[in-house]
Amino acid sequence: MTPDEPPEVAHPEGMSDLLHDGLPFTCLQLPMLGLSPSRLRRLVREHRVRRIFRGVYVDAAVADGREVRIRALQLVVPRDGVLFGCTATWALEVDTFGPADRFDLVPACVVPHGGTRCTVLGVRCVEGYLPPSEVMEVAGLRMTVPVRTASDLLRRLHRPYALAAADGLAHAGLVTPAQVEAYVCKLHRYPGVVQARELAVLIEPRAESAGESWQRLRLIDAGFPRPEPQYVVTDSRDREVARLDHAYPRVRLGIEYDGQEFHSEDEDRAHDRGRRGFVVDVLQWRILVSRKHDVLGKDPELEREVGAALGMLPQLPRQW
């Protein structure tokens, strides 16, 4: 898939047993569906209906995905609106929201000056100008092209969230680091352009989660060399025994980010201990593990430990 050739969205099939045939619906459609507002609230409490964002719902049996997201946005975005920022990436199934906004999506779009403002509650609509070359269409829904979206996020988001957003777009194959770097270098006097240029050269397509991006940025902002992402550790027979989120192979230092989704259950922790145990006990690596509160918090212990292993003094305090 390329940014200029988005896939077409097909109509769901085999969903006749689902509420509204599995299609997203708004509160204005409740009478047509034979539902009252109180009945809808009850279905949500019973996890039979899922809220996509304010005022738009879907049968809970329908899996989240690009098709559902696009159809939901089509219900609320004005005809001349263009999705931008985190809304544009969300439509393409790349979630670039910060932790506080991840579960409270507010769709955002740009309309031409003097155009039709959206009157739907819960939709942010701003006036602006976008050149046609920076707008693409997916299933009738207009949005900024990925390289423009990446640039906007790098300029506007908080520093760690901005890099994580660009990493996510690169990991999805929607942009390349070179494309984004070339784009932001052409910008002049845009708010946040200095940050965008600093971060564009750090984009890493191999990053597999926002937490890995935050962790990598902490290391770089501390003045350490850029770590090797997704580093494969092999045994004496050249067999893969582990893949580390970040590594400094010269000193056999691995740095892992344990997110809540895949590292919170007892089974997950047991798997992590077994995987890392061989690397530490037999191959003599040192493994540092961070979680969300470690990486986004103010404690500089990560920088100090990495600095000690590398024989370097970290640049502290961190500015974010």
FIPAPA-259365 format. One record per residue (C-alpha): residue number from 1; residue in one letter; x, y, z. Coordinates in pm, 1 decimal, always signed. Example, Ala and Ser with C-alpha at 12.3 -4.5 7.8 and 13.67 -1.06 7.14 Angstrom:
2
REC     k   r         px         py         pz
REC     1   A    +1230.0     -450.0     +780.0
REC     2   S    +1367.0     -106.0     +714.0
***
This chain:
320
REC     k   r         px         py         pz
REC     1   M       +0.0       +0.0       +0.0
REC     2   T     +123.8     +349.6      -80.4
REC     3   P       +1.0     +683.0      +57.8
REC     4   D     -136.3     +781.6     -283.2
REC     5   E     -320.0     +453.7     -341.2
REC     6   P     -544.1     +385.7      -39.7
REC     7   P     -754.4      +70.9      -50.7
REC     8   E    -1121.6      +89.6     -129.5
REC     9   V    -1360.1      +10.7     +153.3
REC    10   A    -1606.6     -268.0      +78.2
REC    11   H    -1956.8     -296.9     +221.3
REC    12   P    -1965.5     -547.8     +509.0
REC    13   E    -2115.9     -880.9     +421.2
REC    14   G    -2291.1    -1143.4     +629.5
REC    15   M    -2395.8     -896.8     +898.5
REC    16   S    -2776.4     -917.5     +870.5
REC    17   D    -2807.1    -1049.3    +1228.4
REC    18   L    -2629.7     -744.0    +1366.2
REC    19   L    -2787.0     -417.9    +1471.6
REC    20   H    -2814.8     -193.1    +1163.2
REC    21   D    -2645.6     -470.4     +962.8
REC    22   G    -2323.3     -403.2    +1149.1
REC    23   L    -2295.2      -47.1    +1018.9
REC    24   P    -2218.7     +246.9    +1249.2
REC    25   F    -2518.3     +463.7    +1338.6
REC    26   T    -2588.8     +795.1    +1508.5
REC    27   C    -2834.8     +887.5    +1779.9
REC    28   L    -3051.5    +1052.1    +1513.6
REC    29   Q    -3108.1     +707.4    +1361.1
REC    30   L    -3241.9     +550.7    +1680.2
REC    31   P    -3612.9     +580.7    +1583.6
REC    32   M    -3541.3     +407.1    +1253.4
REC    33   L    -3372.6     +124.2    +1445.1
REC    34   G    -3658.1      +97.1    +1696.7
REC    35   L    -3438.2     +211.3    +1984.1
REC    36   S    -3486.7     +475.0    +2250.6
REC    37   P    -3197.6     +664.1    +2413.0
REC    38   S    -3247.2     +469.9    +2736.9
REC    39   R    -3243.5     +139.5    +2547.7
REC    40   L    -2921.7     +243.1    +2373.7
REC    41   R    -2757.2     +326.3    +2706.4
REC    42   R    -2859.0      -13.7    +2837.4
REC    43   L    -2710.2     -189.9    +2533.0
REC    44   V    -2385.4       -0.7    +2587.2
REC    45   R    -2375.1      -99.6    +2956.2
REC    46   E    -2434.8     -461.1    +2858.1
REC    47   H    -2148.1     -438.9    +2603.6
REC    48   R    -2383.9     -525.9    +2318.7
REC    49   V    -2324.5     -190.9    +2151.7
REC    50   R    -1991.2       -7.5    +2138.7
REC    51   R    -1947.2     +368.5    +2127.8
REC    52   I    -1700.9     +464.8    +1852.8
REC    53   F    -1698.6     +831.0    +1948.9
REC    54   R    -1955.0    +1077.7    +2080.0
REC    55   G    -2293.5    +1017.3    +1920.3
REC    56   V    -2181.7     +729.3    +1695.2
REC    57   Y    -2219.6     +361.3    +1782.4
REC    58   V    -2186.6      +15.0    +1632.8
REC    59   D    -2287.9     -338.4    +1724.0
REC    60   A    -2025.2     -467.1    +1969.2
REC    61   A    -1981.0     -786.5    +1766.7
REC    62   V    -1830.3     -584.3    +1480.2
REC    63   A    -1452.1     -580.8    +1502.6
REC    64   D    -1275.4     -246.1    +1506.3
REC    65   G    -1092.8     -166.3    +1183.1
REC    66   R    -1044.4      +78.3     +900.0
REC    67   E    -1380.0      +10.1     +737.1
REC    68   V    -1580.8      +70.7    +1052.4
REC    69   R    -1382.9     +382.0    +1140.3
REC    70   I    -1426.2     +536.5     +797.6
REC    71   R    -1798.4     +463.5     +787.8
REC    72   A    -1838.6     +617.7    +1133.2
REC    73   L    -1657.6     +935.1    +1028.8
REC    74   Q    -1866.7     +960.8     +711.9
REC    75   L    -2170.7    +1007.6     +935.8
REC    76   V    -2043.0    +1325.4    +1101.3
REC    77   V    -1781.6    +1492.8     +880.0
REC    78   P    -1918.9    +1778.2     +661.4
REC    79   R    -1912.2    +1727.9     +285.8
REC    80   D    -1625.6    +1973.5     +232.8
REC    81   G    -1435.6    +1867.7     +545.5
REC    82   V    -1084.7    +1720.7     +534.4
REC    83   L     -966.4    +1506.0     +823.7
REC    84   F     -632.2    +1604.3     +968.6
REC    85   G     -395.9    +1515.6    +1251.8
REC    86   C     -479.6    +1223.1    +1477.1
REC    87   T     -823.8    +1181.7    +1316.9
REC    88   A     -667.5    +1122.7     +974.7
REC    89   T     -431.2     +857.3    +1112.6
REC    90   W     -710.8     +695.0    +1316.0
REC    91   A     -918.1     +657.1     +998.9
REC    92   L     -625.2     +463.6     +847.5
REC    93   E     -602.3     +239.1    +1155.7
REC    94   V     -291.9     +404.6    +1299.9
REC    95   D     -366.0     +536.0    +1649.3
REC    96   T     -148.9     +840.2    +1723.0
REC    97   F     -334.7     +983.2    +2023.1
REC    98   G     -156.6    +1065.3    +2345.4
REC    99   P     -244.2     +852.1    +2649.2
REC   100   A     -501.9    +1101.4    +2779.0
REC   101   D     -685.4    +1118.8    +2445.0
REC   102   R     -664.7     +755.4    +2339.3
REC   103   F    -1014.3     +662.3    +2458.2
REC   104   D    -1188.3     +994.1    +2399.4
REC   105   L    -1169.3    +1052.6    +2026.1
REC   106   V    -1293.3    +1389.3    +1903.7
REC   107   P    -1304.1    +1386.2    +1520.4
REC   108   A    -1133.3    +1691.0    +1370.3
REC   109   C    -1154.3    +1830.1    +1019.0
REC   110   V    -1061.4    +2137.0     +816.3
REC   111   V    -1318.4    +2321.4     +605.3
REC   112   P    -1248.9    +2604.4     +357.2
REC   113   H    -1274.7    +2960.6     +484.3
REC   114   G    -1636.6    +3060.3     +470.4
REC   115   G    -1743.0    +2698.8     +415.1
REC   116   T    -1999.0    +2490.4     +597.9
REC   117   R    -1915.3    +2441.4     +962.9
REC   118   C    -2002.5    +2108.3    +1119.2
REC   119   T    -2290.1    +2132.5    +1365.7
REC   120   V    -2257.6    +1779.9    +1505.0
REC   121   L    -2173.8    +1781.1    +1875.3
REC   122   G    -1835.2    +1630.7    +1953.4
REC   123   V    -1677.1    +1717.0    +1616.6
REC   124   R    -1400.3    +1976.5    +1601.3
REC   125   C    -1413.8    +2182.0    +1282.8
REC   126   V    -1161.1    +2452.3    +1192.3
REC   127   E    -1126.7    +2677.6     +890.0
REC   128   G     -813.5    +2664.6     +677.7
REC   129   Y     -661.4    +2603.1     +337.9
REC   130   L     -513.7    +2279.7     +207.9
REC   131   P     -365.3    +2251.9     -141.6
REC   132   P     -521.5    +1972.4     -348.8
REC   133   S     -187.5    +1791.2     -361.5
REC   134   E     -205.5    +1739.6      +16.5
REC   135   V     -554.8    +1587.8      +20.8
REC   136   M     -647.6    +1230.3      -65.6
REC   137   E     -976.8    +1042.2      -63.4
REC   138   V    -1055.8     +705.5      +90.7
REC   139   A    -1403.9     +566.7      +22.2
REC   140   G    -1539.0     +916.6      -24.5
REC   141   L    -1375.4    +1047.2     +293.8
REC   142   R    -1117.3    +1320.4     +242.3
REC   143   M     -807.3    +1350.1     +458.9
REC   144   T     -458.7    +1495.9     +448.7
REC   145   V     -199.3    +1279.4     +273.8
REC   146   P      +20.2    +1085.8     +519.6
REC   147   V     +332.7    +1299.8     +477.6
REC   148   R     +134.8    +1617.1     +554.4
REC   149   T      -32.5    +1440.4     +846.6
REC   150   A     +303.5    +1329.4     +986.0
REC   151   S     +436.4    +1683.6     +955.9
REC   152   D     +135.3    +1829.1    +1136.8
REC   153   L     +171.3    +1579.7    +1421.2
REC   154   L     +544.8    +1638.9    +1455.6
REC   155   R     +477.3    +2012.2    +1484.8
REC   156   R     +175.4    +2008.4    +1711.5
REC   157   L     +200.0    +1717.1    +1953.2
REC   158   H     +398.1    +1695.1    +2275.9
REC   159   R     +751.6    +1585.6    +2188.2
REC   160   P     +736.1    +1212.7    +2280.7
REC   161   Y     +385.2    +1171.3    +2139.0
REC   162   A     +490.1    +1346.6    +1818.8
REC   163   L     +773.9    +1103.5    +1751.0
REC   164   A     +552.0     +806.0    +1838.3
REC   165   A     +291.2     +929.7    +1588.1
REC   166   A     +544.5     +959.7    +1305.8
REC   167   D     +694.9     +621.7    +1395.3
REC   168   G     +347.0     +469.3    +1375.5
REC   169   L     +285.3     +607.7    +1027.3
REC   170   A     +626.8     +485.5     +911.8
REC   171   H     +572.4     +141.9    +1066.6
REC   172   A     +241.2     +115.1     +877.5
REC   173   G     +423.6     +190.4     +551.9
REC   174   L     +232.6     +514.0     +493.2
REC   175   V     +543.2     +735.2     +495.5
REC   176   T     +919.4     +698.1     +492.5
REC   177   P    +1154.5     +895.3     +717.4
REC   178   A    +1312.3    +1053.5     +409.1
REC   179   Q     +973.7    +1176.0     +282.3
REC   180   V     +888.0    +1339.8     +612.8
REC   181   E    +1232.3    +1492.7     +655.3
REC   182   A    +1219.8    +1642.2     +305.7
REC   183   Y     +869.3    +1779.7     +365.6
REC   184   V     +943.0    +1951.7     +698.4
REC   185   C    +1266.9    +2099.8     +562.3
REC   186   K    +1055.2    +2300.1     +315.3
REC   187   L     +843.0    +2454.9     +589.8
REC   188   H     +925.3    +2804.8     +705.2
REC   189   R     +775.3    +3004.5     +992.9
REC   190   Y     +526.1    +2731.4    +1077.6
REC   191   P     +452.0    +2686.6    +1448.5
REC   192   G     +648.1    +2391.8    +1584.4
REC   193   V     +867.7    +2351.9    +1276.2
REC   194   V    +1188.2    +2341.8    +1483.1
REC   195   Q    +1061.0    +2041.8    +1679.7
REC   196   A     +938.2    +1877.4    +1358.8
REC   197   R    +1282.5    +1902.9    +1200.2
REC   198   E    +1453.2    +1767.4    +1510.5
REC   199   L    +1221.7    +1467.3    +1528.5
REC   200   A    +1194.3    +1390.6    +1157.0
REC   201   V    +1552.9    +1260.0    +1149.9
REC   202   L    +1470.4    +1026.0    +1440.9
REC   203   I    +1171.8     +848.5    +1281.7
REC   204   E    +1208.9     +471.5    +1312.5
REC   205   P     +980.5     +242.6    +1105.7
REC   206   R    +1085.9      -58.4    +1313.7
REC   207   A     +929.3      +81.0    +1632.0
REC   208   E     +633.6     -140.7    +1720.1
REC   209   S     +462.3      +65.6    +1988.7
REC   210   A     +433.7     +419.2    +2115.5
REC   211   G     +612.7     +314.6    +2433.8
REC   212   E     +917.8     +206.7    +2235.8
REC   213   S     +924.2     +546.8    +2065.6
REC   214   W     +902.7     +729.9    +2398.7
REC   215   Q    +1180.8     +515.2    +2541.6
REC   216   R    +1408.4     +566.1    +2240.9
REC   217   L    +1357.7     +942.5    +2258.0
REC   218   R    +1456.3     +947.1    +2625.6
REC   219   L    +1783.1     +777.0    +2537.5
REC   220   I    +1857.3    +1012.3    +2249.9
REC   221   D    +1757.9    +1324.3    +2443.1
REC   222   A    +1995.2    +1214.4    +2719.9
REC   223   G    +2280.0    +1239.9    +2469.9
REC   224   F    +2328.3     +866.4    +2416.3
REC   225   P    +2386.7     +710.3    +2073.2
REC   226   R    +2075.7     +600.3    +1887.9
REC   227   P    +2003.9     +244.2    +2007.9
REC   228   E    +1950.4      -50.4    +1774.7
REC   229   P    +1573.8     -121.9    +1754.8
REC   230   Q    +1430.9     -474.8    +1744.7
REC   231   Y    +1775.3     -621.4    +1798.9
REC   232   V    +1794.1     -999.4    +1748.1
REC   233   V    +2003.8    -1185.7    +2006.4
REC   234   T    +2138.6    -1522.5    +1892.2
REC   235   D    +2302.9    -1812.7    +2073.9
REC   236   S    +2629.1    -1992.0    +1992.1
REC   237   R    +2453.6    -2177.3    +1708.0
REC   238   D    +2325.6    -1853.2    +1558.2
REC   239   R    +1967.3    -1929.3    +1662.5
REC   240   E    +1741.4    -1642.0    +1762.3
REC   241   V    +1673.0    -1649.8    +2135.4
REC   242   A    +1531.0    -1301.3    +2187.7
REC   243   R    +1442.3     -979.2    +2012.9
REC   244   L    +1505.5     -669.2    +2222.1
REC   245   D    +1316.1     -343.0    +2181.7
REC   246   H    +1644.3     -148.8    +2201.0
REC   247   A    +2003.6     -255.3    +2237.0
REC   248   Y    +2360.0     -135.8    +2260.7
REC   249   P    +2528.5     -456.2    +2139.9
REC   250   R    +2883.0     -337.0    +2207.6
REC   251   V    +2822.1     -342.0    +2584.4
REC   252   R    +2553.4     -614.1    +2573.1
REC   253   L    +2286.1     -383.8    +2708.5
REC   254   G    +1920.9     -440.8    +2620.6
REC   255   I    +1639.9     -197.6    +2704.2
REC   256   E    +1282.7     -322.7    +2694.3
REC   257   Y     +949.3     -144.3    +2713.6
REC   258   D     +675.0     -352.2    +2874.2
REC   259   G     +337.7     -208.4    +2779.0
REC   260   Q      +24.7     -300.6    +2970.1
REC   261   E     -145.9     -474.5    +2677.9
REC   262   F     +107.4     -755.1    +2632.9
REC   263   H     +300.0     -760.6    +2961.4
REC   264   S      +45.1     -733.8    +3243.5
REC   265   E      -85.2    -1090.1    +3283.0
REC   266   D      +93.4    -1355.5    +3487.0
REC   267   E     +144.2    -1564.8    +3173.9
REC   268   D     +300.1    -1265.4    +2996.7
REC   269   R     +539.4    -1200.2    +3284.6
REC   270   A     +640.4    -1565.6    +3301.2
REC   271   H     +714.7    -1563.6    +2928.1
REC   272   D     +922.5    -1246.5    +2965.0
REC   273   R    +1123.6    -1396.1    +3252.7
REC   274   G    +1195.9    -1710.8    +3056.1
REC   275   R    +1291.6    -1522.8    +2740.6
REC   276   R    +1517.5    -1279.2    +2921.0
REC   277   G    +1662.9    -1527.6    +3165.3
REC   278   F    +1870.2    -1708.9    +2903.5
REC   279   V    +1993.0    -1378.1    +2757.9
REC   280   V    +2104.2    -1256.4    +3101.3
REC   281   D    +2228.0    -1578.1    +3266.4
REC   282   V    +2389.6    -1752.7    +2970.4
REC   283   L    +2473.7    -1483.2    +2716.8
REC   284   Q    +2571.2    -1228.0    +2982.5
REC   285   W    +2354.2     -940.8    +2866.2
REC   286   R    +2213.9     -679.0    +3101.0
REC   287   I    +1842.6     -604.6    +3049.9
REC   288   L    +1671.3     -287.2    +3171.0
REC   289   V    +1291.6     -291.7    +3170.9
REC   290   S    +1068.0      +17.2    +3167.0
REC   291   R     +695.2      +59.0    +3190.5
REC   292   K     +474.2     +353.6    +3101.2
REC   293   H     +513.5     +536.1    +3432.6
REC   294   D     +892.0     +490.9    +3416.1
REC   295   V     +925.1     +634.5    +3066.3
REC   296   L     +678.6     +923.1    +3093.1
REC   297   G     +764.8    +1003.7    +3454.0
REC   298   K    +1040.4    +1233.7    +3577.7
REC   299   D    +1261.6     +970.1    +3744.5
REC   300   P    +1604.1     +979.8    +3568.0
REC   301   E    +1701.0     +627.1    +3675.4
REC   302   L    +1685.1     +495.8    +3316.9
REC   303   E    +1932.6     +756.4    +3194.2
REC   304   R    +2165.4     +692.7    +3487.0
REC   305   E    +2170.5     +317.3    +3437.8
REC   306   V    +2226.3     +343.0    +3064.3
REC   307   G    +2492.7     +607.7    +3116.4
REC   308   A    +2677.5     +385.1    +3363.6
REC   309   A    +2672.5      +95.1    +3115.9
REC   310   L    +2794.6     +314.2    +2828.5
REC   311   G    +3047.4     +506.2    +3036.2
REC   312   M    +2869.8     +835.4    +2960.5
REC   313   L    +2710.6    +1108.5    +3169.8
REC   314   P    +2346.3    +1164.2    +3067.7
REC   315   Q    +2221.9    +1511.5    +2985.0
REC   316   L    +1977.8    +1591.2    +3263.6
REC   317   P    +1721.3    +1707.9    +3349.2
REC   318   R    +1502.9    +1595.8    +3061.1
REC   319   Q    +1280.4    +1866.3    +2915.0
REC   320   W     +965.1    +1657.6    +2883.6
***
